[in-house]
Amino acid sequence: MAKDLNGKLGKGIRQRKDGRYEARASVNGININLYNYDLKQLKRDFETAKEQAQKNADTKRQNVTLNEWFDEWFTKYKVPYIKSTSVFPMKSKFQNTFGTQIGDMKVVDIRNIDIQDVINKLQESGRATSSMRDALGRVRECLESAKHNRIIDVNPCFEINVPWENKQVLRRFLTHEEQDTYLREVEHNWYKEMFYIMFLTGMRIGEVGGLKWSDVDFKNKCININRSLSCNYEKGVKKILLTTPKTHNSYRKIPFIGEAEEMLLSQKRKVDKLKKELGKRFRSEGEFEDLVFVTTMGSPVLRYHAEKEVKKVVEAINKREAFDSVREQREPKIFEDMYPHAFRHTFCSRCFEREMNPKVVQGLMGHQHLSTTMDIYTHVTDDKNDEEIAKFGSARIAETAEIND
């Protein structure tokens, strides 16, 4: 409260040196600034102006569309706090789903059934579960902010029937036999050393692609995870960047395990030789010049390269198995399809098979939450339980004894 010679004037009102009274306020982004020598009249005008500003603000809120509100919310609440490489993908997931379907609707008119209808249409079109889940999460967060900003009273994004609810998440883990089969197949593959390191560290594919020789500490026998390789398409333009790791927990130190040092030294010799052979044609330069893993032309190894090569290896394994099974007159053992993240899951499961402490495994994996690590632990223990339970055998003791003999 400001004061003149006679006492309190009221909130937002002060007396200037020239004797005039000034009233100032901001109502939902609308600035009010009034002057008058007559204090009583100024107060009446001030209240009228604030009521009109509130009415205008309410009218504006009533007419804002979902697309308009999302842009404002995303710019103010998200952009300042997320990685620059995440801005375009996050906006695209909204725009290609809810933005396209109901983006022109006024926020105040959106009902629960409208959100459900979008999810149903996305499912019918064959949209990936992860894409639908991310899109719903983003619009739910956006409309929750609309509720906090008094644009709507209820967030319509809750109690939605979603196709992924109660659906078991299947992770690809390689058995010991599959891991050995895979490594035999890549013995003469350009990416042999990279695959070994992925099995021995559990690194994310972006971390593998962004690994630099300066991150490899041969003296202290460890690998330091300091960055990640990212590739995004913004308006059709391909952008490859070295960014910070996924979360603060992703910054970590992974000790050399198994053949890790041997494979890294082999990779160093391979890359040095490639640089000499290609000379100026070596495609990694500038900030990418020191990368540990590169393609046969020296380019950074992107997720695309890894996925393509993994599928080629799996295809080669199955072709070989098909031939051997016919020759040996038996049913073929199909090697299931896999993806780069399967190396990470497999490393984690190997850690638990060797009874490592879950907190240690969490640190090696760079998981932000222990629950993520424990999900994999549950998979491993379930498999062990099945093996132990299978030992029980039949209710007929003699029959069980014959099996065990």
N, C-alpha and C positions, 0 to 999 in steps of 0.2 A: 504494500500500500504506500502511495506517495502522500505527502502532506503539504498544505499551504498554511497561511498564518492562522486560519480558523480551525484547523484540525484535519481529519481524514477526508479524502476525496472519493475513494472507491478504487477498486481494482482496475488497473490499466489507465488511470487518469492522473495527470500531473499538471501543475501550474508552471507555465514558462516565465522567463524573466520579463517578457513584454506584457505580462498580466493575463494573457490568454490561457485557457485551459485546453489541454491536449488529451485525446483518448486514443489508445492504440491497442490492437488485438489481432490475433491470427486465428481464424476459424476454419479448420480443415483445409489449410493451405491458402485461404483467402485473407489477404491483409486489409485491415481497417485502420484508418488514420484520420481523425476528425479534430477540428479546432473551433473554439467559440469562447467569447467573453462571458456568455451566460452559462453558468455551470449546470443549472437545472435543465436548460434546453439541450446542452451537450449530452447529458446523461440520457435524456429521452431519445435523441438521435443515435446515440451509441447502442442502446438496447435494440432499436429498430434495425440498425445496420447489422448487428450480430445475428438477429433472427433471420434477416434476409440472406446473410452469408450461409447460415446453417441450412436454410431452405435450398439454396443453390447447390450446396455440397451434396445434400440428400438427393436432389434431382440428378446430379451427375452420377452418383452411386447407383441410382436406380437404372440408369441407361448403359452402364459399362458392360461390355461384352466379355466373354471368357478370354478371348484372345488378347483384348486390351488389358485386362487385369493381369493375365499371365505375364505379359511383357513388362508391366510395371513392377509386379512382385519379383520376377526373376532378376530384373536389373538392380533392384534395391536390396533384396534379401539373399540372392544367390551369387551373382557375378563377383562381388567383392571378396567372397570367401571360398571360392572353388578354383581349381587349377584352370588356366586359360584353355588347355586342351580339352577340358570337360564341357565348356560353354556350348559349343556347337552341337555335340552329340546329345546333350541333355535337352536343348531346345528342340532339336529335330525329333526326338522321341515323343514330345508333346505335340508338335505341329503335325506329325504324320499319323497321329491317332486321334486324340480328343480335339486338337486344334482343327483338324479337317472335318471331323464329324459334327461337333457342336460348338466350335469356336465362335460362331456368329451369334450364338444365343446370349441373351443378357444373363449375367451371373445370378440375379435375383429370380430368374425364371427356371433355372436348372433344378430338376428334381432327381430323386434317387433312380427313378425308372430310366431317365435319360443316360445316366452313367452306366446302368446295367445294359442298356441297349447298345452302347458303344462297345462294351466288353463282348457282348454276344456277336456283334458284327466282326470284331477283330478275330474272334475264335473261328467263326465261319470262313473267314478269308485265309485261315491257316497261319495266322501270325504266331510267332514263337512265344512260348510261355514267359520267358524272361523279358521280352519286349512289352507284353501286356502288363506284367507285374510292375515293371519300371514306370510305364506310362501312368498307370493308376496311382502309384505312389506319388508321382510328381503332381498330378492334378489334385490329389487329396491334400497334399501339403499346401498347394496354391490356394485351394478353397478354404482350408483351415485358417489361413492368413486373412482371407476375405471375411471370415467370421470374427476374427480378432479385431479387424478394422471396421466392424459394424456394418458391413455391406450386406451380409446375410445373417440369419439367426441360427441356421442349422447347416452343417456340412453334409451335402447329399452323397458323399463318397463312401459312407460306412454301410455295413450290412449288405454288401454286394456279393452275389454268387459268382465265384471265380473258378475257372477250370483247373487251377493249380492247387486249390485247397485240398488238403488231405492226400495229395499226390506224392508218393514217395520219390525223393530225389535220388536218381541213380548215378553214382560216380563210377568212373572206369578205373579199376585197379588192375595192374598186371600181376598175375601169379608168378611165383619163382620160375616156373617152366616157361611162361610167356616172356618174362624179362630176359632169360637166357637166350631164347629163340630170337628175340628182337636184336639183341646185341651181336649174335652170330651173323645175322643178316646184314648188319651195317658195318661189318669188319673192314670193308673196302669203300665205304661211303664217305663222301667229302665231309659230312656232318657227324662222323663217328664220335669225335671228341666232344662235340656239343651234346649229343645224346647221352653220353656217359656222364657228363657234368650235370645234366638235368636229372638223371637217375640218382646222382650222389649228393645233390644239394636241395632239390625241391624248389628251385627258383622258378618264378613266374616267367613266361616267355618274353615279356617286356623287359624283365630284369636281365635275362640271358642276352637279349639283343643289345641292351644298353651297357653291358659289362665292359669296362676298359681295363687295359693292362695295369694302369695305375691303381686299380681296385684289387688287384691280385697281389697279396703279400707273401712272397715265397719265403721270406725270413721267418715270419711268425706262423707260416702254414695256414693261411686263411684267405677267404674271399670277403671283401667288404661290399655290401649292397648300398649304393649311393644314388642310383638313378634308374630310370626306366625308358625304354625306347617306345615312342608312340607314333602311330600313323593314322591320320584322319583325313577325310575328304570334306573340305569346306567349299560349298558351291561348285563342286566338280573339280576342285584343285587339290592335288595330293600334297599333304604336309607331313614331313617326317621330323620329329623333334625328340630331343633328349629332355625328359622332364623329371620331376621329383618322383620318388616311389609312391605306391598306392596310398599308404597311410604312414603316420610317424613310426608305427611298429615295424614297417617294412625296412627301415634303416637297420641293418643288422650285420653281424659278423658270422660267417659260416666256416667252421674249421675244415681243413682238407680231410676227406673221408675216403677210404678205399683207394682207388686208382686216380683220385682227383688231381694230385700233383703231376703224376705221370701224363695224364691226358692234357693238362694245361701246358706242360713243356712241349708235348707233341704238337699242340695247336700253335704254339709260339713259332716253332720251326716251320710249320706249314704256312702260316701267314707271312712270315719273313721271306720265305721262298716265293710266295705268290706276288708280293710287292716287287721283288726283283724282276720276275718274269713279265709282269704287266706294266711296270714303270708308270708312265703318266696315265695309262688306261685303268689303273687301280681306282675304283669308284668311290671309296670312302676318303673324304678329305675334311679339313677344318675340324669341327668338334667331333666328327665321326672317325677321324684318322687313327685313333688309338683303340678301336674296338677289338675285342678278343675274337668274336665270332662274326664272320663275313661270308658272303656267297662266293662262288667260284670266280666272280668278277670283282670281288672286293667291296660289294655293296653291303649296307647294314642288313642283318637278318631280321625280317619283319615276321609278324604272325603268319602272314600269307605263305611265306617261304617255308616256315616250319610245318604248317598244316599240310601243305602240298607234299613235302618230303616224307612226312609221317605216313600219309596215305599210300605213297609209292612203296614204302617199305612193307606196310601191311599187305598190299596187293602182291608183292613179290613173295612174301611168306606163304600166302594162301595158294599162289600158283605152284610153288615148290611142293607144298603139302598135297595138293591135288594130284600132282605127278607121282609123288611117293606113295600115296594111298592106293592108287591104281596098280602100281608096280608090286606093292605088298599085299594087295587084295584085302583092303580094310576100309572102313569108313573114314573120311578125312576129318581132322580136327581143325575146325574153322577158327582162325585167329580173328577175334572180334575187332570191329572198327575202333579206332582210338584217335585222340587229339592231343595237342601238346600239354594241356593241363593234366592229362592222365599220368605224365611223368611225376608231377608234383604230388598227386594223390598216392602214387605208388611209393615215393620216397617216404611220405608220412606214415603209410602203413608198415613199411619196413622198420621204421623207428619204433613203432609200437610192438611189432613182432619181437624186437630185441628188448622189450620192456623198459624203454626210456621213460623218464618222468614227463608227464604231459606238459608241464610248464617249460621244460627244456625244448620239447618238440614245438611248442607254440613259438618260442624264440627263434628256432631254426627256420620255421615256416614264415615268420613275420606276420602271423595272424593277429588282427587287432583284438579279437575276442577269443577267450579260451574255449567257448562253446563251439566255435568253428572247428577247432582242433579235436574236441571231444566227439564231434559227429563222426569223424574218421576213425577215432578210437573205438567207437561203438561198432562200426563196421567190422573192424579187425577182431574184437572180442566176440561178436556174434558168430563169425566164421569159426573161431576156436571152440566156442560152445557147441556148435554143430558137430565138430570133429569129436569132441569129448562125449557128447550124447550118443553119437553113432557107435561108440564102443560098448554101449549097454547090451546091444544084441537082442536076441529073442527071449520071450518069456520062458521058453523051454531050455533049461540049463544045459542039457546034453547037447542040444543043437548049437547053443552058443559056444560050448567048449570045443565042438568040432570046428567051428569057424575060426576060433582063436588058435587051434593047434596048427 
